[in-house]
Amino acid sequence: MHKLLAALMVLATALPLWAGARHTVLMDVLQIRELSSILHAEGLVFGDTLNREWMEGQGGPAWAGQVTRIYDPERIAESIRTGVEPVLKGDLLEETISFFASDLGGQIVMLENSARRAMADPAIEEHARAEYAKAVNAENPRLEQINRMIEAGDLVNRNVTSALNSNYQFLRALVDGNVYAMSDEEILTDVLAERDAITEDTASWLGAFFMLAYSPLTDEELTAYADFAESPAGKALNNGFFAGFDPLYEDISYALGRAMALNMAAEEL
């Protein structure tokens, strides 16, 4: 009896370790550390924007340090993993690893990361948006596959919701930091007033990003990726990403608002 119990305990311990190892493989094939580095860099740029527009450029090294810590790449990577692990298990996990470990999957990850880095340049982003608008007007057939991916992940609505929630947390932090005097209802009204503009901007950005990122792919490769996006594994991966990103960016937005409130209060002293 004791030997059987010991064997069962070893098995019960080994299964989570195996699952954890496979999720580590998934993080590797998805190049999550590189993505986290990209998002960290985007955060620093956004922090500079907040410094210019809200603090008249007076944030200095203290503000830069706060922003750097808030957009900690290790935290970003861990949040992604935390979101993905519960929804990608068993066959879904293995199918996702298999796809992104393939030559096509590896190329797609590389192209997406390259496009994301490129679109950090306002001039490249503007050009990509203009090219996407031309593709829409010309009814470019590749848009069919891109739209399949956007619709499979409900990417416009989910990104808009995430943006609105983040904006709400940012304003709430400013209220908590005594920068503004607003009720929760007033904050919500102010945030929701931007929904249409954010929706239009999000749809344009997504289309521009996908057109830019996947331009080197053949029609067949693009179709294969759209097929994966519509599969249970593809949808589970998408759900996992949002499950990780949504609370992360809400926390980041609140932290930015609180840090800004503290800096603005210090300037008044």
C-alpha positions as CSV (number, residue, x, y, z in Angstrom):
1,M,0.0,0.0,0.0
2,H,2.8,2.4,0.9
3,K,4.6,1.7,-2.4
4,L,1.4,2.2,-4.4
5,L,0.8,5.5,-2.6
6,A,4.3,6.6,-3.3
7,A,4.0,5.8,-7.0
8,L,0.8,7.8,-7.2
9,M,2.3,10.8,-5.5
10,V,5.3,10.7,-7.9
11,L,2.9,10.6,-10.8
12,A,0.7,13.4,-9.4
13,T,3.9,15.5,-9.0
14,A,5.3,14.7,-12.4
15,L,2.2,15.7,-14.4
16,P,2.3,19.4,-13.4
17,L,6.0,19.4,-14.0
18,W,5.6,18.0,-17.5
19,A,2.8,20.4,-18.3
20,G,5.0,23.3,-17.0
21,A,7.8,22.1,-19.2
22,R,5.6,22.0,-22.3
23,H,4.3,25.6,-21.5
24,T,8.0,26.7,-21.3
25,V,8.4,25.2,-24.8
26,L,5.4,27.1,-26.0
27,M,6.8,30.4,-24.5
28,D,10.0,29.7,-26.4
29,V,8.5,28.9,-29.8
30,L,6.3,32.0,-29.4
31,Q,9.4,34.1,-28.6
32,I,7.6,35.6,-25.6
33,R,10.7,37.1,-24.2
34,E,11.3,39.1,-27.4
35,L,7.7,40.2,-27.4
36,S,8.0,41.3,-23.8
37,S,11.1,43.3,-24.7
38,I,9.1,45.0,-27.5
39,L,6.2,45.8,-25.2
40,H,8.7,47.1,-22.7
41,A,10.2,49.5,-25.3
42,E,6.7,50.6,-26.3
43,G,6.0,51.4,-22.7
44,L,9.1,53.6,-22.4
45,V,8.0,55.5,-25.4
46,F,4.5,55.9,-24.0
47,G,6.0,57.1,-20.7
48,D,7.9,59.8,-22.6
49,T,4.7,60.9,-24.2
50,L,3.0,61.1,-20.8
51,N,5.9,63.1,-19.5
52,R,5.7,65.6,-22.3
53,E,1.9,66.0,-22.4
54,W,1.1,65.8,-18.7
55,M,4.2,67.0,-16.9
56,E,5.7,69.4,-19.3
57,G,8.8,67.2,-19.7
58,Q,9.7,67.7,-16.0
59,G,9.5,64.0,-15.0
60,G,13.2,63.5,-15.2
61,P,15.2,60.4,-14.2
62,A,12.7,59.6,-11.4
63,W,9.8,59.3,-13.8
64,A,11.9,57.3,-16.3
65,G,12.8,54.9,-13.6
66,Q,9.2,54.5,-12.5
67,V,8.1,53.7,-16.1
68,T,10.9,51.3,-16.6
69,R,9.8,49.3,-13.5
70,I,6.1,49.4,-14.4
71,Y,6.8,47.9,-17.8
72,D,9.1,45.2,-16.4
73,P,9.6,42.7,-19.2
74,E,9.8,39.8,-16.8
75,R,6.4,40.7,-15.4
76,I,5.0,41.0,-18.9
77,A,6.3,37.6,-19.9
78,E,5.0,36.0,-16.7
79,S,1.5,37.6,-17.2
80,I,1.3,36.1,-20.7
81,R,2.2,32.7,-19.4
82,T,-0.3,33.0,-16.5
83,G,-3.1,33.8,-19.0
84,V,-2.1,31.0,-21.5
85,E,-1.5,28.1,-19.1
86,P,-5.1,27.5,-17.9
87,V,-6.6,27.5,-21.4
88,L,-3.9,25.7,-23.4
89,K,-3.6,22.1,-22.2
90,G,-3.4,18.6,-23.7
91,D,-4.0,18.4,-27.4
92,L,-4.6,22.1,-27.8
93,L,-1.2,22.8,-26.2
94,E,0.5,20.3,-28.4
95,E,-1.2,21.6,-31.6
96,T,-0.1,25.1,-30.8
97,I,3.5,24.1,-30.1
98,S,3.6,22.0,-33.3
99,F,2.3,24.9,-35.4
100,F,4.7,27.6,-34.1
101,A,7.6,25.2,-34.0
102,S,7.2,24.6,-37.8
103,D,9.1,26.7,-40.3
104,L,5.9,28.6,-41.2
105,G,5.0,29.2,-37.5
106,G,8.5,30.4,-36.7
107,Q,8.5,32.7,-39.7
108,I,5.1,34.2,-38.6
109,V,6.4,34.9,-35.1
110,M,9.5,36.6,-36.5
111,L,7.4,38.6,-38.9
112,E,5.0,39.7,-36.2
113,N,7.7,40.8,-33.9
114,S,9.6,42.7,-36.7
115,A,6.4,44.5,-37.8
116,R,5.6,45.4,-34.2
117,R,9.1,46.9,-33.8
118,A,8.8,48.7,-37.1
119,M,5.4,50.3,-36.3
120,A,6.9,51.9,-33.3
121,D,8.2,54.4,-35.8
122,P,5.3,56.8,-36.4
123,A,6.3,57.3,-40.1
124,I,6.2,53.5,-40.7
125,E,2.9,53.2,-38.9
126,E,1.4,56.0,-41.0
127,H,2.6,54.4,-44.2
128,A,1.3,50.9,-43.1
129,R,-2.1,52.4,-42.3
130,A,-2.2,54.2,-45.7
131,E,-1.3,50.9,-47.5
132,Y,-4.0,49.1,-45.6
133,A,-6.5,51.7,-46.6
134,K,-5.4,51.3,-50.3
135,A,-5.9,47.5,-49.9
136,V,-9.4,48.0,-48.6
137,N,-10.3,50.3,-51.4
138,A,-8.8,47.9,-54.0
139,E,-10.5,44.9,-52.3
140,N,-7.2,43.1,-52.1
141,P,-8.0,39.4,-51.9
142,R,-5.5,38.9,-49.1
143,L,-7.7,40.8,-46.8
144,E,-10.1,37.9,-46.7
145,Q,-7.6,35.8,-44.8
146,I,-6.6,38.8,-42.6
147,N,-10.3,39.4,-41.8
148,R,-10.7,35.7,-40.9
149,M,-8.0,36.1,-38.3
150,I,-9.4,39.3,-36.9
151,E,-12.9,37.9,-36.7
152,A,-11.7,34.5,-35.2
153,G,-10.1,36.3,-32.3
154,D,-12.7,39.1,-32.1
155,L,-9.7,41.2,-32.1
156,V,-11.3,44.6,-32.6
157,N,-13.8,44.3,-29.9
158,R,-11.4,42.7,-27.4
159,N,-8.7,45.3,-28.0
160,V,-11.2,48.1,-27.7
161,T,-12.5,46.7,-24.4
162,S,-9.0,46.3,-23.1
163,A,-8.2,49.9,-24.1
164,L,-11.3,51.3,-22.4
165,N,-10.6,49.4,-19.2
166,S,-7.0,50.6,-19.2
167,N,-8.1,54.2,-19.7
168,Y,-10.6,53.8,-16.9
169,Q,-7.9,52.6,-14.5
170,F,-5.6,55.4,-15.6
171,L,-8.2,58.0,-14.8
172,R,-9.2,56.3,-11.6
173,A,-5.6,56.4,-10.4
174,L,-5.5,60.2,-11.1
175,V,-8.6,60.6,-9.1
176,D,-7.2,58.5,-6.3
177,G,-4.1,60.7,-6.5
178,N,-6.2,63.8,-6.2
179,V,-5.3,65.1,-9.6
180,Y,-9.0,65.1,-10.6
181,A,-12.2,65.1,-8.7
182,M,-14.6,62.7,-10.6
183,S,-17.1,60.1,-9.6
184,D,-16.8,56.6,-11.0
185,E,-19.8,57.3,-13.2
186,E,-18.1,60.5,-14.6
187,I,-14.9,58.5,-15.2
188,L,-16.9,55.8,-17.1
189,T,-18.8,58.4,-19.1
190,D,-15.5,60.1,-20.1
191,V,-13.9,56.8,-21.1
192,L,-16.9,55.6,-23.1
193,A,-17.1,58.8,-25.0
194,E,-13.9,57.7,-26.8
195,R,-15.3,54.2,-27.8
196,D,-16.1,55.0,-31.4
197,A,-12.7,56.8,-32.0
198,I,-10.8,53.9,-30.4
199,T,-12.7,51.3,-32.4
200,E,-11.9,53.0,-35.7
201,D,-8.3,53.5,-34.7
202,T,-8.0,49.9,-33.5
203,A,-9.5,48.4,-36.7
204,S,-7.1,50.5,-38.8
205,W,-4.0,49.6,-36.7
206,L,-4.8,45.9,-36.8
207,G,-5.3,45.8,-40.5
208,A,-2.1,47.8,-41.1
209,F,-0.1,45.6,-38.8
210,F,-1.3,42.3,-40.4
211,M,-0.8,43.6,-43.9
212,L,2.7,44.7,-43.0
213,A,3.7,41.6,-41.0
214,Y,2.4,39.0,-43.4
215,S,3.4,40.7,-46.7
216,P,6.3,38.2,-47.2
217,L,3.9,35.2,-46.8
218,T,2.4,33.5,-49.9
219,D,-1.3,33.3,-50.2
220,E,-1.2,29.6,-49.2
221,E,0.9,30.4,-46.1
222,L,-1.5,33.2,-45.1
223,T,-4.5,30.9,-45.6
224,A,-2.8,28.2,-43.4
225,Y,-2.3,30.7,-40.6
226,A,-6.0,31.9,-40.9
227,D,-7.0,28.2,-40.7
228,F,-5.0,27.9,-37.5
229,A,-6.5,31.1,-36.0
230,E,-10.0,29.6,-36.6
231,S,-9.1,26.3,-35.0
232,P,-9.8,25.5,-31.3
233,A,-6.1,25.7,-30.6
234,G,-5.8,29.1,-32.3
235,K,-8.8,30.5,-30.4
236,A,-7.5,29.1,-27.1
237,L,-4.2,30.8,-27.6
238,N,-5.9,34.1,-28.4
239,N,-8.1,33.7,-25.3
240,G,-5.0,33.0,-23.2
241,F,-3.2,36.1,-24.5
242,F,-6.1,38.3,-23.6
243,A,-6.5,36.6,-20.2
244,G,-2.9,37.6,-19.5
245,F,-2.8,41.0,-21.2
246,D,-6.1,42.5,-19.9
247,P,-5.3,42.5,-16.2
248,L,-1.7,43.3,-16.8
249,Y,-2.5,46.5,-18.7
250,E,-5.1,47.5,-16.3
251,D,-2.5,47.2,-13.5
252,I,0.0,49.1,-15.6
253,S,-2.4,51.9,-16.4
254,Y,-3.3,52.3,-12.8
255,A,0.4,52.3,-11.8
256,L,1.2,54.9,-14.4
257,G,-1.7,57.1,-13.1
258,R,-0.6,56.8,-9.5
259,A,3.1,57.5,-10.4
260,M,2.0,60.5,-12.4
261,A,-0.1,61.8,-9.6
262,L,2.8,61.5,-7.2
263,N,5.1,63.3,-9.6
264,M,2.6,66.1,-10.2
265,A,2.1,66.5,-6.4
266,A,5.9,66.7,-5.9
267,E,6.2,69.5,-8.5
268,E,3.6,71.6,-6.7
269,L,5.6,71.4,-3.4
